[in-house]
Amino acid sequence: MDFAFDARTEELRTRLLAFMDEYVYPAEKTAEEQRALLDSPWDTPAVVEELKAEARRQGLWNLFLPDAEYGAGLTNLQYAPLAEITGRCPQLAPTALNCAAPDTGNMEVLAQFGTDEQKKQWLEPLLAGEIRSAFAMTEPEVASSDATNITTHIERDGDEYVVTGRKWYISGAMNPDCKIFIVMGKTDPDGEDPRRQQSMVLVPRDTPGVTVKRAMQVFGYEDHWHGGHAEVVFDQARVPVANLVGEEGGGFAIAQARLGPGRIHHCMRLIGMAERAIELMCRRAVSRTAFGKPLAQQGVVQNWIADARVTVEQLRLLVLKTAWLMDTVGNRGAHTEIQAIKIATPRAVVDILDRAIQLHGAGGVSQDFPLAELYASARTLMLADGPDEVHQRSLARRELRKYL
């Protein structure tokens, strides 16, 4: 593995860093001010649309898609340092570049498994940033970390599927621009193979029987930037059979194909969050005095900063190795490393953010700094895309298998 960025990556990094400095960071305050004046907290501030237009004009658009037909055609290794940069401002930057979850995963699903008609109707407007989407998988009544527990029914009735179930923490569903759900449910609940019982169907938001009931809070936040995390009820919602994604019984495999890249994208951005936290720690440390000397001269603060730097450098190398393996041997070949970064990265970044909050005192938990919101986001990722314990269990089994 070559540790140096190739020419294309370096060129895109330079352009993206300039875009962040010139447009994204100055827009943070503007976006907050505009959001406070909106009729609905779920509406998109005007400055976000301005950022999207500028990013598209500069060619910083759909960088996450490795398929050159739809996106920038970057490898995972090329995209990793770019995603890290956007992680420094996760509220605005990923959306500005049309690289925000859950749309990224949904676009990948449609690009890989969608029919020509599904691509025309839903993938093309998503690629253009004209609409948003949501992925409806998690359910409140069962332990959704085990996808075989899902109880939502997708029953065929002639030329239609009838969808019945309740989902929650469906990211992006509160956004009025969210027009389509990819819903995972059981088409064959009594099938012998528990991993062939599930399927995925496309359910437009305006389908009769679809009700977005409420926004679920995350540590007291409603996450307006990413369209919230909604509870959604599907009460005999009918869609054409043509809305099936892939094949019946293929839902579990599609979910795994979707979540692999999603997990590494999250980890890339988490490293950017950690870098932002270190920067804020250093600025705070040199600007504040306590007990007769600057915080920067306090031994405990120096330890926090040093440990954070060492940790970030370790995590970045592991993430880059994982991206390289995904490019060279595929997602299955990188299975262990994907799980390793999903376990290690959120856990370590939560710790770095916790130290940064501590260094900022009351300001650290306030709205005047991004740290509290970043903490909530990073801590949530210890649950999202599979809780840490599920990945630990799977990784340990792979290790033990070598000795059996």
C-alpha positions in Angstrom: 0.0 0.0 0.0 1.3 3.4 -1.0 0.8 6.0 1.7 1.0 9.0 -0.6 -2.1 10.5 -2.2 -2.2 10.1 -6.0 -2.3 13.2 -8.2 -6.1 13.2 -8.6 -6.7 12.9 -4.9 -4.2 15.6 -4.1 -5.8 17.9 -6.6 -9.3 17.3 -5.2 -8.1 17.7 -1.7 -6.7 21.1 -2.6 -9.9 22.2 -4.2 -12.1 20.9 -1.4 -10.0 22.5 1.4 -10.3 25.8 -0.4 -14.1 25.2 -0.8 -14.4 24.6 2.9 -12.4 27.7 3.8 -14.1 30.0 1.4 -17.7 28.8 1.5 -18.5 26.1 4.1 -17.0 27.4 7.4 -18.3 30.9 6.8 -21.8 29.4 6.1 -22.0 27.7 9.5 -23.2 30.8 11.3 -25.4 31.9 8.4 -27.1 28.6 8.2 -28.0 28.7 11.9 -29.4 32.2 11.6 -31.5 31.3 8.5 -32.8 28.1 10.2 -34.1 30.2 13.1 -36.3 32.1 10.7 -37.7 29.2 8.8 -41.4 28.3 9.0 -40.4 24.7 9.6 -37.2 23.5 11.3 -37.0 20.8 8.7 -36.8 23.2 5.8 -33.4 23.7 4.2 -31.7 27.0 4.7 -31.1 29.0 1.5 -27.3 29.0 2.1 -27.3 25.2 1.8 -28.7 25.3 -1.7 -26.1 28.0 -2.5 -23.3 25.7 -1.3 -24.7 22.8 -3.4 -24.8 25.0 -6.5 -21.2 26.2 -5.9 -19.9 22.6 -5.2 -21.5 21.4 -8.4 -20.0 24.3 -10.3 -16.6 23.4 -9.0 -17.0 19.7 -9.8 -17.1 18.7 -6.1 -20.2 16.6 -6.6 -21.2 13.0 -6.0 -17.6 12.2 -5.0 -18.6 9.1 -3.1 -19.8 7.1 -6.1 -17.1 4.8 -7.5 -19.1 4.2 -10.7 -18.0 6.9 -13.2 -21.4 6.6 -14.9 -23.0 8.2 -11.9 -20.3 9.8 -9.8 -16.7 10.9 -9.7 -15.4 7.5 -10.3 -13.1 7.6 -7.3 -11.8 4.6 -5.5 -12.5 4.2 -1.8 -8.8 5.1 -1.2 -9.2 8.3 -3.2 -12.5 9.2 -1.5 -11.3 8.6 2.0 -9.3 11.8 2.6 -12.0 13.9 0.9 -14.7 12.4 3.2 -12.4 13.2 6.2 -12.4 16.9 5.1 -16.2 17.0 5.0 -16.3 15.4 8.5 -14.9 18.7 9.9 -18.3 20.2 9.2 -20.7 17.3 9.0 -23.8 19.5 9.3 -23.1 21.2 5.9 -20.3 19.8 3.9 -21.6 16.3 3.0 -24.9 17.8 1.9 -23.2 20.5 -0.1 -21.3 17.9 -2.1 -24.3 15.6 -2.4 -22.4 13.0 -0.3 -24.6 12.9 2.8 -26.1 9.7 4.3 -28.6 8.1 3.9 -28.8 9.3 0.2 -25.3 8.0 -0.5 -26.2 4.4 0.5 -29.6 4.6 -1.3 -28.0 5.9 -4.5 -25.5 3.0 -4.3 -28.4 0.6 -3.9 -30.3 2.0 -6.9 -27.1 2.2 -9.1 -26.2 -1.4 -8.3 -29.6 -3.1 -8.0 -32.2 -0.8 -9.5 -34.0 -1.3 -12.8 -33.7 1.2 -15.6 -37.1 2.7 -14.6 -36.2 2.9 -10.9 -32.9 4.7 -11.9 -34.7 7.2 -14.1 -37.5 7.9 -11.5 -35.4 8.0 -8.3 -31.6 7.7 -8.9 -31.4 10.6 -11.4 -33.1 13.2 -9.2 -31.0 12.0 -6.2 -27.8 12.4 -8.2 -28.9 15.9 -9.2 -29.6 16.8 -5.6 -33.2 17.6 -6.4 -34.8 15.2 -3.8 -33.7 13.4 -0.7 -34.4 9.8 0.4 -34.6 7.5 3.5 -33.7 3.9 4.3 -36.4 2.3 6.5 -35.0 -0.7 8.3 -34.8 -0.2 12.1 -37.9 -1.1 14.1 -38.9 -0.2 17.7 -40.5 -3.5 18.7 -37.6 -5.8 18.0 -33.8 -5.9 18.4 -33.1 -4.6 14.9 -29.3 -5.3 15.3 -30.4 -8.8 14.2 -32.0 -8.0 10.8 -33.7 -11.4 10.8 -36.0 -10.0 13.6 -37.6 -7.4 11.3 -41.4 -7.8 11.5 -42.6 -5.4 8.7 -44.6 -7.4 6.2 -44.3 -6.9 2.4 -47.1 -9.1 1.0 -47.8 -9.5 -2.6 -51.4 -8.9 -3.8 -51.7 -9.3 -7.5 -49.6 -6.6 -9.2 -48.9 -4.8 -5.9 -47.0 -5.2 -2.7 -48.8 -4.3 0.5 -46.4 -2.9 3.2 -47.4 -3.0 6.8 -45.1 -2.2 9.8 -43.5 0.5 12.0 -40.0 1.9 11.6 -38.1 4.4 13.7 -34.9 6.4 13.6 -35.4 6.6 9.8 -32.8 9.2 9.0 -33.8 12.0 6.7 -37.5 11.3 6.7 -38.5 14.6 8.3 -37.0 16.6 5.4 -39.8 17.7 3.1 -37.5 17.0 0.2 -37.5 13.3 1.2 -39.6 11.7 -1.6 -38.7 8.0 -1.5 -38.2 5.3 1.2 -36.3 2.1 0.6 -38.2 -0.2 3.0 -36.9 -3.5 4.2 -39.5 -6.1 5.3 -40.4 -9.8 5.0 -41.9 -11.2 1.9 -41.4 -14.8 3.1 -41.6 -14.7 6.9 -41.9 -18.5 7.1 -38.9 -19.2 4.8 -36.4 -21.8 5.9 -33.4 -19.5 5.4 -33.8 -16.5 7.8 -31.5 -14.5 5.5 -33.8 -15.0 2.5 -37.0 -13.9 4.1 -36.4 -10.1 3.6 -36.9 -8.0 0.5 -36.6 -4.3 -0.2 -39.2 -2.1 -2.0 -39.4 1.5 -3.0 -42.2 3.3 -1.3 -42.9 7.0 -2.3 -43.5 9.3 0.6 -46.9 10.3 -0.7 -48.2 6.7 -0.9 -51.5 6.4 1.0 -50.9 4.5 4.2 -47.5 6.1 4.8 -47.4 8.4 7.9 -44.3 10.2 9.2 -45.4 10.4 12.8 -42.7 12.2 14.7 -39.1 13.1 14.9 -37.0 11.1 17.3 -34.5 13.0 19.3 -30.8 12.1 19.7 -29.4 13.2 23.0 -31.9 16.0 22.9 -31.1 17.0 19.3 -33.6 16.7 16.5 -30.8 16.7 13.9 -32.4 19.3 11.6 -29.3 19.3 9.4 -29.8 15.8 8.2 -33.6 15.7 8.0 -34.2 14.2 11.4 -34.7 10.6 12.5 -38.4 9.8 12.2 -40.8 7.2 13.3 -42.7 6.1 10.2 -45.8 3.9 10.0 -46.7 1.9 6.9 -50.4 0.9 7.2 -51.1 -1.3 4.2 -49.3 1.0 1.9 -49.6 -0.3 -1.7 -46.9 0.0 -4.3 -46.5 -1.7 -7.7 -44.6 -4.9 -7.9 -42.1 -3.1 -10.2 -41.0 -1.2 -7.0 -39.1 -4.3 -5.8 -35.4 -3.7 -5.5 -33.4 -6.6 -6.8 -35.2 -9.9 -6.2 -37.5 -11.3 -3.6 -35.5 -12.6 -0.7 -32.5 -10.4 -1.6 -33.0 -7.8 1.0 -30.4 -9.1 3.5 -27.7 -9.3 0.8 -28.6 -5.8 -0.5 -28.4 -4.4 3.0 -24.9 -5.8 3.5 -23.8 -4.4 0.2 -25.2 -1.0 1.2 -23.8 -0.9 4.7 -20.2 -1.9 3.8 -19.4 1.4 2.0 -21.6 3.3 4.4 -19.6 2.2 7.5 -16.3 3.3 6.0 -17.8 6.6 4.9 -18.9 7.3 8.5 -15.4 6.4 9.8 -13.8 8.7 7.3 -15.9 11.6 8.4 -15.4 10.7 12.1 -11.7 11.3 11.6 -12.5 14.8 10.3 -14.6 15.4 13.4 -11.7 14.4 15.6 -9.4 16.7 13.7 -11.9 19.6 14.2 -11.9 18.7 17.9 -8.1 18.8 18.2 -8.0 22.1 16.5 -10.6 23.5 18.9 -8.7 22.0 21.8 -5.5 23.7 20.8 -7.1 27.1 20.2 -8.8 26.9 23.6 -5.7 25.8 25.3 -3.6 28.7 24.2 -6.3 31.3 24.8 -7.3 30.5 28.4 -5.5 30.8 31.7 -6.3 28.8 34.9 -4.4 28.5 38.1 -1.7 31.0 37.0 -0.7 29.6 33.7 -2.2 29.0 30.2 -4.2 25.7 29.8 -1.6 24.8 27.1 1.0 24.5 29.9 -1.1 22.2 32.1 0.2 18.7 31.9 -3.2 17.0 31.7 -4.2 19.2 28.7 -0.9 18.4 26.9 -1.6 14.7 27.5 -5.1 15.0 26.1 -3.8 16.7 22.9 -0.9 14.3 22.5 -3.1 11.2 23.0 -5.7 12.6 20.5 -3.0 13.1 17.8 -1.6 9.6 18.2 -5.1 8.1 18.1 -6.2 10.0 15.0 -3.0 9.0 13.2 -3.6 5.3 14.1 -7.3 5.4 13.0 -6.5 7.1 9.7 -4.0 4.4 8.8 -6.6 1.7 9.6 -9.3 3.4 7.6 -7.0 3.9 4.6 -5.9 0.3 4.8 -9.6 -0.8 4.8 -10.3 1.5 1.8 -7.4 0.0 0.0 -8.5 -3.5 0.7 -12.0 -2.8 -0.5 -10.6 -1.5 -3.7 -8.2 -4.4 -4.2 -9.9 -7.5 -2.8 -13.5 -6.3 -2.4 -15.8 -5.8 0.5 -15.8 -9.4 1.5 -12.0 -9.5 1.5 -12.0 -6.4 3.7 -14.6 -7.8 6.1 -12.4 -7.9 9.2 -11.0 -4.4 8.6 -14.5 -2.9 8.0 -15.6 -4.3 11.3 -12.4 -3.1 13.0 -12.8 0.5 11.9 -16.5 0.5 12.8 -15.6 -0.6 16.3 -12.5 1.5 16.9 -13.3 4.8 15.2 -16.5 6.0 16.9 -15.3 4.8 20.3 -12.0 6.7 20.0 -13.5 9.8 18.5 -16.1 10.0 21.3 -13.3 10.0 23.7 -11.5 12.8 21.9 -14.6 14.9 21.7 -15.3 14.2 25.4 -11.8 15.7 26.2 -12.4 18.6 24.0 -15.7 19.3 25.7 -14.0 19.1 29.1 -11.4 21.6 28.0 -14.1 24.0 26.9 -15.9 23.8 30.2 -19.5 25.0 30.0 -18.9 26.2 26.5 -18.2 22.6 25.4 -21.8 21.6 26.0 -23.3 24.8 24.6 -24.5 25.7 21.2 -21.6 28.2 20.8 -19.3 25.4 19.8 -19.9 22.4 17.6 -18.6 19.9 20.1 -21.8 18.8 21.8 -23.5 18.1 18.5 -20.4 16.3 17.2 -20.3 14.2 20.3 -24.0 13.2 19.9 -23.3 12.2 16.3 -20.2 10.2 17.0 -21.8 8.4 20.0 -24.8 7.5 17.9 -22.5 5.9 15.3 -21.7 3.3 18.0 -25.2 2.1 17.3 -25.9 3.0 13.7 -25.0 0.5 10.9 -24.9 -2.3 13.5 -23.9 -1.8 17.2 -20.3 -2.3 18.2 -21.1 -5.6 20.0 -22.4 -7.2 16.8 -19.2 -6.3 14.9 -17.1 -7.5 17.9 -19.0 -10.8 17.9 -18.5 -11.3 14.1 -14.9 -10.3 14.2 -14.0 -12.5 17.1 -15.6 -15.5 15.3 -13.5 -14.9 12.3 -10.4 -14.8 14.4 -11.3 -18.0 16.4 -12.1 -19.8 13.2 -8.4 -19.9 12.4 -7.8 -22.1 15.5 -10.7 -24.5 15.2 
